[in-house]
Amino acid sequence: MGLHPSPTEHHQNGVVSSRQEHEEALLALIEHRTREVKRLRNYISYYKSQLEEAEKSLLESKSKLARLRGLTGASSSHVDTQQVKIERESKIGSFHKSDGSSKNHLQSKLRLARVGSKFSHSVPLPPSPSVAWSTVKSDKTRRISHEQENIEVQGRGSKRKFFEQKETTEEVIPLICKSSSPESVLYQASNHFSSQHKRRVRCIAVCPVNDHHFVTSALDGVVNLWEVHSSQSVACLLKSTNCISPQQRWPEDIVWHPDGNSLLSVYSADGRDSQISVTDFSADGRANHVSFLEDKPHVTGVINSIAFLPRENTSFVTGGTDHAVVLWRENDQNKWKPETLHRNLHSSAVMGVSGMQQRSVVLSVGKDKRILGYDVCVGRKDFTQQVDSKCLSVLPNPRDFNLFMVQTGTPERQLRLFDIRSKRSEVHGFGWKQESSESQSALINQAWSPNGVYITSGSADPMIHIFDIRYNGHKPSQSIEAHQKRVFRAMWLRSLPLLVSISSDLNIGLHKIV
């Protein structure tokens, strides 16, 4: 009889277990908010420098006006300096208050700074009924309020959520196919400049915390870091970094770390080559060095895709021609450790991977014509969707977290939209007719607009195709003659009214939206 714990002991053990779980939940929330504070401070530093640059330009203009009117430049500059100093203190002084300042006051000032500094110069796209460009908030300025917290401590064997990050979301799915005519995106004449690569440009990625910075990679193994000029008509090359692998492979795909301080690239598993590299960037935006991860979980072939999971900043997934999808987690020693999620659920090469915002589901698509959702928390397949042709990439919508897009190899139906809730039903499909070739290249990728209602796609022809998902047709809402040769990708900037495109003509295109 003495071998069995008493009811009192059961109760005490339950209290201890509940307390430990609650403590773990709070620790996870504290870690998340620490990352948020770091991001917000980066924003403050960036916009402060932008403000100082704008103030300097303003002073120069006022000084010229004063000289033109015959006034003394010195006295005018002195008055202007005092005026700008007062304005600066009144606008951004609250960002540097002591830790005793209220949280709500800081968030209010931050919202004002975002509206005043980030969006005031952004020219909106044609608005949709519920989504407008000007309302788009960067993923890196998210907040979790008390009402948005959801800490659940449950018993053993049941799912436990430390916190639920409810993002700013819009219902985009109800808008699909509701219009008989598309709304065109108005743009000025495009500007092109050399990519500074010696071989074909392969990838482009926009910095998640600074729209003025983006990177390009090419078959020469070089990664170029660019900064968009204040005129928004050209970009300046900040740094070129040799990211060739030990086995002389170029990056197959690239992705920014969500904090914007580093870039991750994937390579090949053949010849025991290094599979992942990390290019660190210093505070001034210049590359420091490239390091290669030691672990090599992919067993053969090319690693085709890499993507960070949107639910957290410390995990990303990779998919390769070895049919495997691998989850990489960052440990306490700031080292990435891989865990193979599945290796036999696809019967062919995995071409695209991504994570869903509101669920712990990793999406993967492959040449086996499968769209697969894998529940990381449960550790098993959530759903499988079979389509009529090979799948080449997958990309969730930035506004409606239930919507995702899959690129397929079907001519004139290359793009398919799916609702994660229905899983097996296609919401809409559209595409384009290629003039130069009927083959569908996995190098031609798509991008969502920040408001979630437009899609841009490259083409085997020198065109950027734009799709309005509200249009009930199946053709592009418009096509832009953007380059001399085929276009691989055109990406939207979140806060700047620009499209940035790359092409096999070795040029970068900046297309200004008006």
C-alpha positions in Angstrom: 0.0 0.0 0.0 2.9 2.3 0.7 3.9 2.0 -3.0 1.0 4.1 -4.3 1.1 7.9 -3.9 -1.7 9.5 -1.8 -4.3 11.9 -3.3 -2.4 14.7 -1.6 0.8 13.7 -3.4 -1.1 13.6 -6.7 -2.4 17.1 -6.1 1.0 18.4 -5.2 2.6 16.8 -8.3 -0.1 18.3 -10.5 0.5 21.8 -9.0 4.2 21.6 -9.6 3.7 20.3 -13.1 1.2 23.1 -13.9 3.6 25.7 -12.4 6.5 24.4 -14.5 4.4 24.5 -17.7 3.3 28.0 -16.9 6.8 29.1 -16.2 7.9 27.6 -19.6 5.1 29.6 -21.3 6.2 32.8 -19.7 9.9 32.2 -20.6 8.9 31.6 -24.2 6.8 34.8 -24.2 9.7 36.8 -22.7 12.1 35.4 -25.3 9.7 36.4 -28.1 9.2 39.9 -26.7 13.0 40.3 -26.4 13.3 39.7 -30.1 10.5 42.2 -30.8 12.3 44.9 -28.7 15.5 44.3 -30.7 13.6 44.6 -34.0 11.9 47.8 -32.9 15.2 49.3 -31.8 16.6 48.5 -35.3 13.7 50.3 -36.8 14.2 53.3 -34.6 17.9 53.5 -35.5 17.1 53.2 -39.2 14.4 55.9 -39.3 16.4 58.2 -37.1 19.2 58.1 -39.7 16.6 58.7 -42.4 15.2 61.6 -40.5 18.7 63.1 -40.1 19.3 62.8 -43.8 16.0 64.4 -44.6 16.7 67.3 -42.1 20.0 67.9 -43.8 18.4 68.1 -47.2 15.7 70.4 -45.8 18.4 72.7 -44.3 20.2 72.8 -47.6 17.1 73.8 -49.5 16.2 76.5 -47.0 19.7 77.8 -47.0 19.6 78.1 -50.8 16.2 79.9 -50.6 17.6 82.3 -48.0 20.6 83.1 -50.2 18.3 83.6 -53.2 16.3 86.1 -51.2 19.5 88.0 -50.2 19.5 86.8 -46.5 22.6 85.7 -44.7 23.0 82.0 -44.9 24.5 81.7 -41.4 21.6 83.3 -39.6 19.1 81.4 -41.6 20.9 78.1 -41.0 21.0 78.9 -37.2 17.3 79.5 -37.1 16.5 76.4 -39.1 18.8 74.3 -37.0 17.1 75.3 -33.8 13.7 74.8 -35.4 14.6 71.3 -36.6 16.1 70.4 -33.3 12.9 71.3 -31.5 10.8 69.3 -34.0 13.1 66.3 -33.7 12.9 66.3 -29.9 9.1 66.5 -30.1 8.8 63.7 -32.6 11.3 61.1 -31.7 12.5 62.0 -28.2 10.1 59.6 -26.6 11.9 56.7 -28.3 14.8 57.1 -25.9 13.0 57.5 -22.6 13.9 55.4 -19.6 12.6 51.9 -19.0 10.0 53.4 -16.7 8.0 54.8 -19.7 4.7 53.2 -20.3 4.4 50.4 -22.9 1.3 52.0 -24.5 3.1 55.3 -24.9 6.0 53.7 -26.7 3.7 51.7 -29.0 1.7 54.9 -29.8 4.9 56.8 -30.7 6.0 53.8 -32.8 2.8 53.8 -34.8 3.1 57.5 -35.4 6.7 57.0 -36.6 5.7 54.2 -39.0 2.9 56.3 -40.5 5.0 59.4 -40.7 8.3 58.0 -41.9 7.5 54.8 -43.6 4.2 55.2 -45.5 3.9 58.9 -46.1 6.0 58.6 -49.2 4.5 55.3 -50.4 2.1 55.7 -53.3 -0.7 53.1 -53.0 -1.8 50.6 -55.5 -5.4 50.7 -56.7 -7.2 49.9 -53.5 -9.3 46.8 -52.9 -12.5 46.8 -50.8 -10.7 45.7 -47.6 -7.0 45.8 -48.4 -4.9 48.9 -49.2 -1.2 49.2 -49.7 -1.0 52.0 -47.2 -2.4 49.8 -44.4 0.3 47.1 -44.9 2.5 46.8 -41.8 5.9 45.2 -42.0 6.2 41.7 -40.5 9.1 43.0 -38.3 6.9 45.5 -36.5 4.4 43.1 -35.0 3.0 43.6 -31.6 1.3 41.2 -29.2 -1.2 42.9 -26.9 -2.7 41.5 -23.8 -5.9 40.6 -25.7 -3.8 38.7 -28.3 -2.0 36.6 -25.8 -3.2 33.0 -25.5 -1.2 31.0 -22.9 -2.6 27.6 -22.4 -1.3 25.1 -19.8 -2.8 21.7 -20.3 -2.2 18.2 -19.1 0.3 15.8 -20.4 -0.5 14.3 -23.8 -2.4 17.3 -25.1 -1.1 20.2 -27.3 0.2 23.2 -25.4 0.5 26.7 -27.0 2.9 29.0 -25.2 1.6 32.0 -27.0 -0.4 32.7 -30.1 0.8 35.5 -32.3 -2.3 36.9 -33.9 -1.0 39.0 -36.8 -2.6 41.8 -38.6 -4.6 39.9 -41.2 -7.3 40.5 -43.8 -9.9 38.3 -45.4 -8.5 38.1 -49.0 -10.0 34.8 -50.0 -13.6 36.2 -50.2 -12.3 38.7 -52.8 -11.0 36.1 -55.2 -12.9 36.0 -58.6 -15.4 38.7 -57.5 -14.5 41.2 -60.2 -15.3 40.9 -64.0 -12.4 43.2 -64.8 -8.9 43.5 -63.3 -7.4 46.7 -61.8 -4.1 47.6 -63.4 -1.0 48.6 -61.6 0.2 52.0 -62.9 3.9 52.4 -63.2 6.5 54.7 -64.7 9.1 53.7 -67.3 11.5 51.1 -65.9 15.1 51.8 -65.1 17.7 49.1 -65.7 21.3 48.8 -64.5 24.0 46.1 -64.5 23.8 43.4 -61.8 27.6 43.4 -61.6 27.4 39.6 -61.9 29.6 37.7 -64.4 27.2 34.9 -64.9 23.4 34.6 -64.9 21.5 36.0 -61.9 19.7 33.3 -60.0 18.0 34.7 -57.0 16.8 38.0 -55.4 15.7 38.6 -51.8 14.5 41.8 -50.1 15.7 42.6 -46.6 12.8 42.0 -44.2 13.6 45.1 -42.0 14.9 47.6 -44.5 13.3 47.9 -47.9 16.2 49.9 -49.2 18.4 46.8 -49.1 18.2 43.7 -51.3 20.6 41.0 -52.4 21.1 39.1 -55.7 23.0 35.9 -56.2 24.2 34.3 -59.5 25.9 31.4 -61.0 29.3 33.0 -60.4 28.8 32.3 -56.7 28.8 36.0 -55.7 26.1 37.6 -53.5 25.7 41.3 -54.1 24.2 43.6 -51.5 22.3 46.6 -52.9 20.8 49.8 -51.5 18.0 51.6 -53.3 18.9 55.2 -53.8 16.7 57.9 -52.3 15.5 58.8 -55.8 14.1 55.2 -56.1 15.4 55.1 -59.7 18.6 53.2 -59.1 20.4 51.0 -56.5 24.0 51.3 -55.4 26.2 48.2 -54.9 27.3 48.1 -51.2 29.3 44.9 -51.1 30.1 41.8 -53.2 30.7 38.6 -51.2 32.0 35.3 -52.6 29.6 32.6 -51.4 30.8 29.7 -53.5 30.7 26.4 -51.6 33.8 24.3 -50.8 32.8 22.1 -53.8 32.6 25.2 -56.0 28.8 25.3 -56.1 26.7 28.5 -56.3 23.7 29.2 -54.0 20.6 27.5 -55.3 18.3 29.6 -53.1 18.7 32.3 -50.6 16.7 33.8 -47.7 17.2 36.6 -45.2 17.2 35.9 -41.5 14.1 37.7 -40.2 16.2 40.1 -38.1 17.9 41.3 -41.3 21.4 40.8 -40.1 22.4 37.7 -42.1 21.6 35.8 -45.3 21.3 32.0 -45.5 22.1 30.1 -48.8 21.6 26.5 -49.8 23.8 24.4 -52.1 24.1 20.7 -52.9 24.4 17.4 -51.0 26.6 15.8 -53.7 30.2 15.1 -52.9 29.6 15.8 -49.2 29.5 19.5 -50.1 28.5 22.1 -47.4 24.7 22.4 -47.6 24.1 25.7 -45.8 26.1 29.0 -45.6 25.4 32.0 -43.4 26.6 35.4 -44.6 26.7 37.9 -41.7 26.1 41.5 -42.2 27.5 44.3 -39.9 25.5 47.2 -38.6 26.4 49.4 -41.5 25.0 46.8 -44.0 28.4 45.5 -45.3 29.2 41.8 -45.4 31.7 40.5 -43.0 32.3 36.8 -43.7 30.7 33.6 -44.8 30.5 30.5 -42.6 29.3 27.0 -43.5 27.2 24.8 -41.3 28.7 21.5 -40.3 25.6 19.3 -40.4 24.6 17.7 -43.7 21.2 16.1 -43.4 20.4 16.0 -47.1 21.9 12.9 -48.7 22.1 13.6 -52.4 21.3 16.1 -55.1 20.5 19.8 -55.0 18.8 21.6 -52.2 16.1 23.5 -54.0 14.4 25.7 -51.5 14.9 27.4 -48.1 12.3 29.4 -46.0 12.0 30.6 -42.5 9.0 29.6 -40.5 6.9 32.7 -40.0 5.8 31.7 -36.5 9.3 32.2 -35.1 12.7 33.5 -36.0 14.8 30.5 -34.9 13.6 27.8 -37.4 13.8 27.4 -41.1 13.1 24.5 -43.5 14.9 23.2 -46.6 13.7 20.8 -49.4 15.8 18.9 -51.9 16.0 16.5 -54.7 16.5 13.7 -52.1 12.7 13.9 -51.4 13.5 15.2 -47.9 12.2 18.2 -45.9 14.5 19.2 -43.1 13.7 21.5 -40.2 16.7 23.5 -38.8 16.4 24.9 -35.3 18.8 27.4 -33.5 20.0 26.2 -30.1 21.3 28.1 -27.1 24.8 28.2 -28.6 23.5 30.0 -31.7 24.1 26.9 -33.8 21.6 25.5 -36.3 20.7 21.8 -35.8 18.7 19.9 -38.4 15.8 17.5 -37.9 14.4 15.6 -40.8 10.7 16.0 -40.9 10.1 13.4 -43.6 12.1 11.7 -46.4 9.5 9.4 -48.1 6.3 11.4 -48.2 7.3 12.7 -51.6 8.2 10.3 -54.3 10.3 12.9 -56.3 12.3 16.1 -55.8 10.9 18.6 -53.3 11.0 21.9 -55.2 9.4 24.4 -52.7 8.9 24.7 -48.9 7.2 27.2 -46.7 5.5 27.6 -43.3 2.0 28.8 -42.4 1.5 31.7 -40.1 -1.3 30.6 -37.9 -0.5 26.9 -37.8 2.5 24.7 -37.1 2.2 23.3 -40.7 5.2 23.1 -43.1 4.1 23.1 -46.7 6.1 21.3 -49.4 5.6 20.8 -53.1 7.4 18.5 -55.5 7.8 17.1 -59.0 5.6 14.2 -57.9 2.6 16.6 -58.3 2.0 16.6 -54.6 1.2 19.4 -52.2 1.9 18.2 -48.7 1.2 19.7 -45.3 3.2 18.4 -42.3 2.2 19.2 -38.8 5.4 19.8 -36.9 3.8 19.7 -33.4 2.1 16.4 -34.0 4.9 14.9 -36.0 2.8 13.6 -38.9 1.3 14.4 -42.3 -1.7 16.8 -42.0 -2.9 16.6 -45.7 -1.8 15.7 -49.2 -3.2 17.2 -52.4 -2.5 15.7 -55.8 -2.6 18.0 -58.8 -2.3 17.4 -62.6 1.4 18.5 -63.1 4.7 19.0 -61.3 4.8 21.6 -58.5 7.7 24.0 -58.5 7.2 26.4 -55.6 4.8 27.4 -52.8 4.2 30.8 -51.3 1.7 31.8 -48.5 -0.3 35.0 -48.9 1.1 37.9 -46.7 -2.4 39.1 -45.6 -4.7 36.2 -45.5 -3.0 33.4 -43.5 -5.3 30.7 -44.9 -4.3 31.3 -48.5 -1.3 30.0 -50.3 -0.1 29.8 -53.9 1.5 27.0 -55.8 3.4 27.2 -59.1 2.8 24.2 -61.4 4.1 23.1 -64.8 0.8 23.4 -66.6 0.9 26.0 -69.4 -1.6 28.8 -69.0 -2.5 27.4 -65.5 0.9 27.8 -63.8 -0.5 29.4 -60.6 -3.0 27.8 -58.3 -4.6 29.2 -55.1 -5.5 27.0 -52.2 -7.3 27.6 -48.9 -5.5 25.7 -46.1 -8.8 25.1 -44.3 -10.3 23.1 -47.2 -7.0 21.6 -48.1 -8.2 19.7 -51.2 -10.1 22.3 -53.1 -8.4 24.7 -55.5 -9.8 28.2 -55.1 -8.6 29.6 -58.4 -6.1 29.0 -61.1 -4.5 31.2 -63.8 -1.4 31.6 -65.9 0.1 32.8 -69.1 1.0 31.6 -72.6 4.7 31.5 -73.3 5.9 32.5 -76.7 9.4 31.3 -76.5 9.1 27.9 -75.0 6.4 25.6 -73.5 8.8 24.3 -70.8 8.1 25.6 -67.3 11.3 26.6 -65.4 11.6 26.2 -61.6 13.9 29.3 -61.8 10.9 31.5 -62.7 9.3 32.4 -59.4 6.4 34.5 -58.1 5.9 37.1 -55.4 2.8 38.5 -53.6 2.2 42.2 -53.4 2.1 43.6 -49.8 -1.7 43.9 -49.9 -2.1 40.3 -50.9 -4.2 40.9 -54.0 -1.6 41.0 -56.7 0.9 38.4 -57.9 3.9 39.1 -60.0 5.6 36.3 -62.0 8.6 36.0 -64.1 8.4 34.4 -67.6 10.5 32.6 -70.2 9.8 35.7 -72.2 11.1 39.1 -71.3 7.9 40.0 -69.4 6.7 40.5 -65.9 3.1 39.1 -65.6 0.9 40.7 -63.0 -2.3 38.9 -61.8 -5.2 40.5 -59.9 -6.7 37.6 -57.8 -10.0 39.5 -57.6 -10.3 39.1 -61.4 -12.4 36.1 -62.5 -10.4 35.6 -65.6 -7.4 33.2 -66.0 -5.0 35.5 -67.8 -2.6 38.2 -66.5 -4.3 41.4 -65.7 -1.3 43.1 -67.4 2.2 42.2 -68.6 5.2 44.5 -68.5 8.0 44.3 -71.1 10.7 44.5 -68.5 14.0 43.1 -69.9 15.8 41.9 -73.0 15.7 38.2 -72.0 13.6 36.1 -69.7 12.7 37.3 -66.3 13.3 35.1 -63.3 11.5 37.1 -60.6 10.0 40.5 -59.8 9.6 41.3 -56.0 7.5 44.0 -54.4 9.0 46.3 -51.7 6.8 46.6 -48.6 7.1 50.3 -48.0 8.5 51.7 -51.2 6.4 51.9 -54.4 8.8 49.7 -56.4 9.1 46.4 -58.2 12.6 44.9 -58.4 13.3 42.4 -61.1 16.1 40.1 -62.3 16.7 38.6 -65.7 19.1 36.4 -67.7 20.2 39.6 -69.5 22.3 40.3 -66.3 20.4 43.5 -65.5 18.3 44.5 -62.5 15.1 46.4 -63.2 13.5 49.0 -60.9 9.9 49.7 -61.8 8.3 52.6 -60.0 4.6 52.4 -59.2 2.6 55.6 -59.5 
